[in-house]
């Protein structure tokens, strides 16, 4: 009898996603749809993708209802009202693979995202990481070191935030996320001085299996930097974004990238001057 019970429980777990949609889950799905948020469901009606657009604004209690949609694999949240202690609902999503956080103004650390099973993580435009540290700007400069323990992470996107501005932070990324194959960095984040990333720091990226690298606000990019990136043996795609008004002209950047292509003709290179 005990053996039969174990078999039944195991089968129940295997078919969890096939269970009928419960009333609470259906209610939460309708709530987000009524707001105009994007919700995709699977063949059984379970929500698997949610993009909360941030307008109208969500309350913390409404945001935390996302944790009731336990089948979610993709979550995007714009203009989150959550502070550092109000992200626990994400831990209730065992199948979460892709998480995008944009324009969060109320959290000052990235530790709330540690321990998640995500394969892709985007943090962009989260100005609370700067503004909530105005009295301690040195601490704001090292926010990236609060992000750890993401063993499945393969894609990391960090832009328009005070993230990875120097060599020590690249070292942290390499040591903490050794399986990352796609990386996007912001060389000059809003409210910050010039990047302290050097060619020596970029060389640490050789220890990652990178196939795609994106450089945002590459105003300090140099020929030496590109020569180092050319040594990334696994690289297949390089994207470079500069802002209009950059001290280095578009023609100069294109000339730099042309030299890179001479070194690595098999790498797909794209350049955008915004």
C-alpha positions as CSV (number, residue, x, y, z in Angstrom):
1,X,0.0,0.0,0.0
2,X,2.8,2.4,0.8
3,X,4.4,1.9,-2.6
4,X,1.1,2.6,-4.4
5,X,0.7,5.9,-2.5
6,X,4.2,7.0,-3.5
7,X,3.4,6.3,-7.2
8,X,0.2,8.4,-6.9
9,X,2.0,11.4,-5.3
10,X,4.7,11.3,-7.9
11,X,2.2,11.2,-10.8
12,X,0.4,14.1,-9.2
13,X,3.5,16.2,-9.2
14,X,4.3,15.4,-12.8
15,X,0.9,16.6,-13.9
16,X,0.7,19.7,-11.8
17,X,0.5,22.0,-14.9
18,X,-2.4,19.9,-16.2
19,X,-4.6,20.5,-13.2
20,X,-7.8,22.6,-13.7
21,X,-7.5,26.3,-13.4
22,X,-8.5,27.3,-9.8
23,X,-10.8,30.2,-9.1
24,X,-8.2,32.3,-7.4
25,X,-5.8,32.0,-10.3
26,X,-8.5,32.9,-12.8
27,X,-9.4,35.9,-10.8
28,X,-5.8,37.2,-10.7
29,X,-5.5,36.6,-14.5
30,X,-8.6,38.7,-15.1
31,X,-7.4,41.4,-12.7
32,X,-4.2,42.0,-14.7
33,X,-6.0,41.7,-18.1
34,X,-8.5,44.3,-17.0
35,X,-5.7,46.7,-16.2
36,X,-4.4,46.3,-19.7
37,X,-1.4,44.2,-18.8
38,X,-0.2,41.5,-21.1
39,X,-1.0,38.0,-19.9
40,X,-0.4,34.8,-22.0
41,X,-1.9,31.5,-20.9
42,X,-1.0,27.9,-21.8
43,X,-3.4,25.2,-23.1
44,X,-4.8,24.6,-19.6
45,X,-5.5,28.3,-19.0
46,X,-2.6,28.8,-16.6
47,X,-0.8,32.2,-16.9
48,X,2.8,31.6,-18.1
49,X,3.7,35.1,-19.2
50,X,2.9,38.4,-17.5
51,X,4.1,41.9,-18.5
52,X,2.8,44.5,-16.0
53,X,3.2,47.9,-17.8
54,X,3.0,50.1,-14.7
55,X,0.0,52.2,-15.8
56,X,-2.2,52.6,-14.0
57,X,0.2,52.2,-11.0
58,X,0.1,49.0,-9.0
59,X,-0.1,49.0,-5.2
60,X,2.3,46.7,-3.4
61,X,-0.6,44.4,-2.5
62,X,-1.7,44.2,-6.2
63,X,1.9,43.6,-7.3
64,X,2.3,40.7,-4.9
65,X,-0.7,38.9,-6.4
66,X,1.7,37.9,-9.2
67,X,2.9,35.2,-6.7
68,X,-0.5,33.5,-7.0
69,X,0.2,32.7,-10.7
70,X,2.6,29.8,-9.9
71,X,3.0,28.6,-13.5
72,X,4.6,31.8,-14.7
73,X,7.8,31.4,-16.7
74,X,8.2,35.0,-17.9
75,X,7.6,38.2,-15.8
76,X,8.1,41.8,-16.7
77,X,7.4,44.6,-14.2
78,X,7.5,48.3,-15.1
79,X,7.4,51.0,-12.4
80,X,7.3,48.6,-9.5
81,X,6.2,50.0,-6.1
82,X,8.1,47.4,-4.1
83,X,10.9,48.2,-1.7
84,X,13.7,45.8,-0.8
85,X,11.5,43.7,1.5
86,X,8.5,43.3,-0.7
87,X,9.7,41.0,-3.5
88,X,9.1,37.7,-1.7
89,X,6.3,36.8,-4.1
90,X,8.9,36.0,-6.8
91,X,10.1,33.0,-4.7
92,X,6.6,31.5,-5.2
93,X,7.3,31.1,-8.9
94,X,9.2,27.8,-9.2
95,X,9.2,27.8,-13.1
96,X,10.3,31.4,-13.5
97,X,12.9,31.6,-16.3
98,X,12.9,35.2,-17.5
99,X,12.5,38.3,-15.2
100,X,12.6,41.9,-16.4
101,X,12.5,44.9,-14.0
102,X,12.2,48.4,-15.4
103,X,12.1,51.8,-13.8
104,X,11.9,50.7,-10.1
105,X,12.3,53.7,-7.9
106,X,11.7,52.1,-4.5
107,X,14.4,49.5,-4.0
108,X,18.1,50.1,-3.3
109,X,19.6,46.7,-3.5
110,X,19.5,43.7,-5.9
111,X,19.6,41.1,-3.2
112,X,15.8,40.6,-3.5
113,X,16.4,38.8,-6.8
114,X,19.0,36.4,-5.4
115,X,18.2,32.7,-5.3
116,X,15.7,32.8,-8.2
117,X,15.7,30.0,-10.8
118,X,15.9,32.6,-13.7
119,X,17.9,32.0,-16.8
120,X,17.5,35.6,-17.9
121,X,17.5,38.8,-15.8
122,X,17.0,42.4,-16.9
123,X,17.5,45.4,-14.6
124,X,17.0,48.7,-16.5
125,X,16.3,52.3,-15.6
126,X,15.9,51.5,-11.8
127,X,16.8,54.9,-10.6
128,X,16.0,54.1,-7.0
129,X,19.4,52.3,-7.0
130,X,20.9,55.8,-7.2
131,X,18.4,58.2,-5.5
132,X,17.9,56.1,-2.4
133,X,21.7,56.2,-1.8
134,X,22.2,60.0,-2.3
135,X,23.6,60.2,1.3
136,X,26.0,57.4,0.5
137,X,27.1,57.6,-3.1
138,X,30.0,55.2,-2.6
139,X,27.5,52.5,-1.7
140,X,25.5,53.2,-4.8
141,X,28.5,52.6,-6.9
142,X,28.7,49.0,-5.8
143,X,25.1,47.9,-6.0
144,X,26.0,45.1,-8.5
145,X,27.9,43.3,-5.8
146,X,24.5,42.6,-4.0
147,X,23.5,40.3,-6.8
148,X,24.5,36.7,-6.3
149,X,23.2,33.1,-6.3
150,X,21.6,32.8,-9.7
151,X,23.0,29.4,-10.7
152,X,21.0,29.1,-13.9
153,X,21.6,32.6,-15.2
154,X,22.7,32.7,-18.9
155,X,21.6,36.2,-20.0
156,X,22.2,39.4,-17.9
157,X,21.0,42.8,-19.1
158,X,22.1,45.8,-17.0
159,X,21.4,49.3,-18.5
160,X,20.4,52.8,-17.5
161,X,21.3,51.9,-13.9
162,X,24.4,52.3,-11.8
163,X,25.7,48.9,-12.6
164,X,29.1,47.5,-13.6
165,X,31.0,50.8,-14.0
166,X,34.4,49.5,-13.2
167,X,36.7,46.5,-13.4
168,X,35.9,45.2,-9.9
169,X,32.3,44.8,-10.9
170,X,33.2,42.9,-14.1
171,X,35.2,40.6,-11.8
172,X,32.1,40.1,-9.7
173,X,30.0,39.2,-12.7
174,X,32.5,36.7,-14.0
175,X,32.9,35.0,-10.6
176,X,29.2,35.0,-9.7
177,X,27.7,34.0,-13.0
178,X,30.1,31.8,-14.9
179,X,27.5,30.4,-17.3
180,X,26.4,33.7,-18.8
181,X,26.5,33.7,-22.6
182,X,24.7,37.1,-23.2
183,X,25.7,40.2,-21.4
184,X,24.7,43.9,-21.7
185,X,26.5,46.6,-19.8
186,X,26.1,50.3,-19.4
187,X,29.4,52.0,-19.5
188,X,28.1,55.4,-18.3
189,X,25.0,55.2,-16.1
190,X,22.8,58.3,-15.4
191,X,24.1,60.6,-12.7
192,X,27.6,58.9,-12.7
193,X,31.0,60.0,-13.9
194,X,33.0,58.3,-16.6
195,X,33.3,54.5,-16.6
196,X,36.2,53.0,-14.8
197,X,36.2,49.9,-16.9
198,X,39.6,49.3,-18.5
199,X,40.9,46.9,-21.1
200,X,42.3,44.8,-18.2
201,X,38.8,44.5,-16.8
202,X,37.3,43.6,-20.1
203,X,39.9,40.9,-20.5
204,X,38.2,39.1,-17.5
205,X,35.2,38.5,-19.8
206,X,37.4,35.8,-21.5
207,X,36.4,33.6,-18.5
208,X,32.7,33.6,-19.6
209,X,31.3,31.6,-22.5
210,X,30.0,34.8,-24.1
211,X,28.3,34.6,-27.5
212,X,26.7,38.1,-27.3
213,X,28.0,41.3,-25.8
214,X,26.2,44.7,-25.8
215,X,27.8,47.9,-24.7
216,X,25.5,50.7,-23.8
217,X,26.8,54.4,-23.8
218,X,30.2,53.4,-25.0
219,X,31.5,56.9,-24.9
220,X,34.9,55.9,-23.6
221,X,35.3,52.9,-25.8
222,X,38.8,52.7,-27.3
223,X,40.8,50.7,-29.9
224,X,42.5,48.9,-27.1
225,X,39.2,47.9,-25.6
226,X,38.0,46.5,-28.9
227,X,41.3,44.6,-29.4
228,X,40.6,42.9,-26.0
229,X,37.1,42.0,-27.0
230,X,38.5,40.4,-30.2
231,X,40.2,37.9,-27.9
232,X,36.8,36.6,-26.6
233,X,36.9,33.3,-28.5
234,X,33.2,32.4,-28.1
235,X,31.9,35.8,-29.2
236,X,29.4,35.7,-32.1
237,X,27.7,39.1,-31.8
238,X,28.8,42.5,-30.6
239,X,26.4,45.5,-30.2
240,X,27.6,49.0,-29.5
241,X,25.3,51.9,-28.6
242,X,26.4,55.5,-28.2
243,X,24.3,58.5,-27.2
244,X,23.9,61.5,-29.4
245,X,26.3,64.2,-28.4
246,X,29.1,61.7,-27.7
247,X,32.6,63.1,-27.6
248,X,33.6,60.5,-30.1
249,X,31.9,60.9,-33.5
250,X,29.9,58.3,-35.3
251,X,32.5,58.1,-38.0
252,X,35.2,57.4,-35.4
253,X,33.2,54.6,-33.8
254,X,32.5,53.0,-37.1
255,X,36.3,53.1,-37.9
256,X,37.0,51.4,-34.6
257,X,34.5,48.7,-35.3
258,X,35.9,48.2,-38.7
259,X,39.2,47.4,-37.1
260,X,37.5,44.9,-34.8
261,X,35.9,43.2,-37.8
262,X,39.3,42.9,-39.4
263,X,40.4,40.9,-36.3
264,X,37.1,38.9,-36.0
265,X,35.4,38.9,-39.4
266,X,33.0,36.0,-38.3
267,X,31.5,38.2,-35.5
268,X,28.3,40.0,-36.3
269,X,28.8,43.7,-35.4
270,X,26.1,46.3,-35.1
271,X,26.4,50.0,-34.1
272,X,23.6,52.5,-33.2
273,X,24.1,56.1,-32.4
274,X,21.0,57.3,-30.6
